[in-house]
Amino acid sequence: MSAFFVGYASFQIPGGILADKFGPRKVLSGAILWWSAFTLFTGTVTSLFSMIWIRVFSGSARALLRPATWKACANWSPAKERSATSALMMCSNALGPALAPLFVTAVMAAWGWRAVFYSLTFPGLLWCCGFGSD
């Protein structure tokens, strides 16, 4: 977790700058693609050293999502609806961790821990192919 948070803390401010400069859609797409790649790489680790670096890069990708999401809420929601949009976004942050164990434990029980990371790569890639494209 410490390795993840090194990357996460290091890229929060750059994430906001990138979202302002390039727009939230491009930053979200790039971050989700980056995060998906390092989710896949997590399943291939062979040493503690590789796990630490993969977690740092995974944290850096994850750090870009929050500022880009807030920028998207500000850009795409009417001023009167921003509080509701923000509340929905905040609630969804808890939904993934609440539902993921149902999927993750089933995959892990059937195919092992590496398969969890391989399978969690695809939702991000699908998102980038659909929503991420203009």
Residue pairs with C-beta under 8 A, 6 or more apart in sequence:
1 55
3 51
3 52
3 53
3 55
3 56
3 59
4 55
4 56
4 58
4 59
4 62
5 59
6 56
6 59
7 55
7 56
7 57
7 58
7 59
7 60
7 61
7 62
7 63
8 59
8 60
8 62
8 63
9 59
9 63
10 59
10 60
10 63
11 59
11 60
11 61
11 63
11 64
12 63
12 66
12 67
14 63
14 64
15 27
15 31
15 63
15 64
15 65
15 66
15 67
15 68
16 67
16 71
18 27
18 64
18 67
18 68
19 27
19 64
19 67
19 68
19 70
19 71
20 71
23 71
23 75
24 68
24 69
24 71
24 72
24 75
25 72
25 132
25 134
27 64
27 67
27 68
27 71
28 64
28 65
28 68
28 69
28 72
28 132
29 128
29 131
29 132
29 133
30 64
31 61
31 62
31 64
31 65
31 68
32 61
32 65
32 124
32 127
32 128
32 132
33 124
33 125
33 128
33 132
34 57
34 60
34 61
34 64
35 58
35 61
35 62
35 65
35 124
36 121
36 122
36 123
36 124
36 125
36 128
37 121
38 54
38 57
38 58
38 61
39 58
39 117
39 120
39 121
39 124
40 117
40 118
40 121
41 54
41 57
42 51
42 54
42 55
42 58
42 117
43 113
43 114
43 115
43 116
43 117
43 118
44 114
45 51
45 54
69 89
70 86
70 89
73 82
73 85
73 86
73 89
74 82
77 85
103 119
104 116
104 120
107 115
107 116
107 119
108 115
108 116
